[in-house]
Amino acid sequence: MPQYTQVAPPEGYSAPGFFATTLDQVVGLARKNSIWPLPFATSCCGIEFMATMGANYDLGRFGSERLSFSPRQADLLMVMGTIAKKMGPILHQIYEQMAEPRWVIAVGACASSGGIFDTYSVLQGIDKVVPVDVYVPGCPPRPEQIIDGFMKIQELVGNEPLRRRYSPEYRSLLEKYGIK
Amino acid sequence: MDNNSMIDSLRGKYTTELFSIDESSDILTITVNKSCIKELVRWLKDEIGFGFLTDLCGIHIPGQTLELGVVYHLHNLPENKRIRIKTFTTKDNPKMSSITEIFSSANWMERETFDFYGIKFVGHPNLIRILNVEYLDYFPMRKEYPLEDATRSDKDDRFFGR
């Protein structure tokens, strides 16, 4: 029989017949292994993402084979590619349509900082319009790097306290981006 | 109509408005006063057969008295002849007659030229920005603005030899 690695249990107290841990960690465990990503692919980083979703790299191993093409059902916004200034408000609107809790990953140099397109028409990093949790460098990044960034997101999701989204810090972060 | 007879009829029609004629490059190129551009394009289309507007674009040459220009490329499809018309205007009063009445395809091209160079086409039905964001407060292709975006915050001048 081949050996499969299962998801490790969170820290807790176990004895024959029961296992006790905090609610935060149980919810985190469930969430982090069933993230529904919304791919917002505008250029070559999107092609790398297609490889990431494909059989070789298989993002499904991380519980994310189900892409959500509606922001309303998505947990993770994956922005891959150059975002023009004209696209900025659209990205902002898509972020607003996502339900809490939501995370954002900026894949590649363009989404992170504008990349080589230091020019009048290109948004100099998506963090000018939406808050970003993880930045993946590269031009474009290899699927391994995207997966690495995705695992960083999983780490954030798994360890997030349930009250974080109600905290005044988080509210003020959203207010900074004009999101109510 | 070959180049020579074309030049002759142009010289006969326009005396003062025709600034220069250049045959050295691939396409017959003429530079004209902006006052006659609409009439000239209409004449070329209706009388000579240049029925296709290949391109219309702007140009900015800093240091010239007439800094801003518009370049028209026309194509005579039956004879497979092309002509390039250049016309210039000042930066302070960048007005140009619109040729949308003659070529409908000039509509978007003139909007694009306005968007990037700020040339105002008089008589255009809807002269607003077409490619750039509406709130852009300058004309990015004019050679008087820095190439780089001013909102960039992660570039350290030391690493770029400045």
Interface residues (C-beta under 8 A of the other chain):
Chain A: K85 K86 G88 S113 G114 D118 T119 Y120 S121 V122 Q124 G125 K128
Chain B: L131 N132 V133 L136 P140 Y145 L147 E148 D149 T151 R152 S153 D154 K155
